[in-house]
Amino acid sequence: MNIVIDVGNSRVKLAIFNKLEMVYNEVISVKKIVSNVNDLIKKYKCSNGIISSVGNLKKSQLKEIHQKINLIELSSETRIPFINNYETPKTLGVDRIALVVAAVEIFKKSNALIIDAGTCITYDFVNAKKEYYGGAISPGIKMRFKALHKFTNGLPLLHLEELINLTGRTTKESIQSGVVIGVINEIDSFINEYREKNEDLTVVLTGGDVNFLAKRLKNTIFANPNFLLEGLNHILTYNLSK
């Protein structure tokens, strides 16, 4: 059994894999990471693990996990099954690396655009030859709400709602329309441009806002909230086989 740990900007995702099959997953706070990981290692008798961290994981927490299991800490130096042509590879987020790996392993010999809609919205393109060059980064939905509130004097801090009107008839509705419909149009526009330039494009949507956005996009996509976890497990499996 493998344990996969994804430390994000606001939460931690844990998963247990039996080879390529996910048998368990949960979302926790960073404070509980060591105790929860230890419990899962014992329960599922895990012998190997991988951790990806873009959040505020303390060195002491990481050290404790290292002591319990054979752990790969994902970085720009980790062996990966794609050609990384990013001009600044050491600045490429480990979460983006894992997403690209998931794409090349799951959608073999296919051009792929991976969209991760979380704190930020990231776009990553990898071609059918497993060549990666980069993508784009923009603010996520929550970040846009916070920015409107923080950098203005009178706009309230809002949160995502299910019902969105195109024409906002109140300030609240106008903010919801601007943020949410703006994000939807942005994502659809990126997909359209990539599809114009690349035949047989597979589009994957993942991240914290995947369920909300997937049903509102005009384009056909694969919605997979666990895509990053699957990518991490593929990286672990790839390195253990070497």
N, C-alpha and C positions, 0 to 999 in steps of 0.2 A: 504494500500500500504506500502511496505517496501523499504527502501533505503539501498543499499549495497555499501560500500566504500572499495576499495582495494588500499592501498598506497604501491607501489612497489619501487624498487631502482631508477627508472628513470621516472616514470609517475604514474598517479592516474587513476584508472578505477572506474566509477560510474555506477550503475544500479538501475533500479526500477523494483520491482517484485509485481505482483498481485497474491498473494499466491505463487504458484511455477512457474508461467509464467513470463518470463522477457519481459517487455513491452517497456523498453528504456535502452540504455547504451551509454556511451561516454568515451573518454580518454582525460584527461586534465593534465596541469602541477600542481605541488604541490602549487604554488603561488595562484592559482585560486580556491583552494578547498573549502574554506569557502563560497564564494559568489555563486559558482555553486551548492553546496549542499543546501544552503538556497533557491535558486531559484527552485530546484527540489522538495524540501519539500513542498513549497507553491503550485507549479503547480500540483503535484500529491497527495497533501493532505496526506503526509506520517505521520504515527503515531509512527513507530518503525524503528530502523536502526541498522546496525552492521558495525564496521570498523576493518579492518585488516591492520596493518602497519609494513612493514619491511624497510621502507624508512625514510627520514628525516622530519617527521611531527613535527611541533613545538607544545609545550604544550599549547600555547595560541590558536592555531588553533583548537586543540582538545577540549579545553574548550568551545570555541564558538559554536562548533557543538553540544556538550553536552547540551548547553542551549536551543537549538532549538528542540530537539527530544529525546525520550527515546532511548538511544544508548548503545549497548553492545560493549565493546572494547575487541576483541578477545585476549585471553592469554592462558597460560598453565592451568589456573584455571577455564576456561570456561567449562561448561558442554557440553560433546560431545557424540554422539551415537556410539562410538567404544571403545574397550579396548586398552588403550595406554600402551604398554609394552616397549616403548623406555627407555633405561637405564638412559638417562638424559632428562626427559620430559620438564624441564624448558628451555632447550636450543633448543628444537624443534621449528622451524620457524612456525609462525602462518599461513603462506601461505601453508605450507605442511599439517598442521592440516586441513585446509579448503578443500584441494584436497582429502584427505583421507575420509572426511565426504561425499563429493560429490560421491565418489566411493561406499561407503557402502549404501548410500541412493538411488542411481540411479541403481547400479548393485547389487541388493540384492542377498545374498547367492552365491556370486561369488568371486573367487580369483581375485584380481585386482592389476595391476602395473600401477601407474600413473607417467607419465614423463612430467615434466614442463620445456620446453626449452625456457629460457629467459636469464637474466643476467648470472645466473648459470643454469646448467641442473641438476634437482633433480629427483631422482628415489625413489618412495615410494611404498611399497608392503603391502597390507592388505589381509588377507585370508577370506574365506567364512564365518568364525565364527566371523567376525568383530574384529579380533585380529591384532594389528599393532605392528611391531617390529622395523621398520626403513627402510633404503634404502641406497642411495648414493648421493653424491654431486660432480659435476665436473664443470669446467669453461664452460660458454656458448660461442657461436660463436664470439660475439663482444669482449668478454674478451680475447679470444685466439688471435684475431687480435691485440688487444692492447698490450698484453704481448710480442708478437714477436717484435713489434715496440719498446717498452719501454726497453726491456732487451737485445737488440742487438744494434750495432753501425750503421748498414747499411740497415736494413730492413724497408721498408715503412709501414705506417699505411694504411691498406686496409679496405674495407667494403664489405659486402655480395653482390655477383653477381649471376645472374640466371644461366649463362653458366659456368660450371666447367669442366675442362679437367682432367682426371686421371693423365696423364703425363704432368706436367707443363713444357713448353718450354721457359718460362721466369721466372724471380724471382717472379713477380706478380702472374703468373699462378701457380707456385709452392706453394706459400703461400695459395692461394685459395684452391688448391687441398689438401694440408696438413690439413688445418683447417676444411674445409667443409666435405670432404670425411672422414676425421678422426672422426668427430662428427657423421656422418651417420653410419659408421661402429661401433662406440662405442654403439650407441643406439640399433642397430640391435643385437649386441652381448649381451647386457644386456637382451633384450627381449628373445633371444634364450635360455640363461641360465635359466631365470625364467620359461620359458615354459617347459624346461626339468625337472624341479623340481616340477612344479605345473600344475595339470590338469585343464582344463576349465579356462584358464587364460584370463581375459579381459584386454586389454592394451589400455590406454587412453593417447593421446598426446595433450598437451596444451601449452600455453605460447606464447610469442611474435614471435617466429620463427616457430610456428606450421604449417602455410600454406606452407612455403618453404620446411620444412622437410617431411611433411606427404606424399607428392607425390614422394619422393625419397627413402623412406624406403622399404625394401624388405618384412617386416612383415606386417600383417594385423592389423590395429589399428583403434580406434575411435578417430577422430580428433575433438576437441571441444575447441575453443579459449576462451569460457566463463565458463569453468569447475570450476575454482576457485570462480567466482562470484556465481555460482549455489551452491557451497559448503557453502559459507558464508550465503546465504539465508536459506539453510537447517539448519545451526547452529542457526540462529535467530529464525526460526520457532520452532525448537526443544526446545529452552530455553523459548519461550513464552508459550509453551504448558504445561510446568512444573508448 
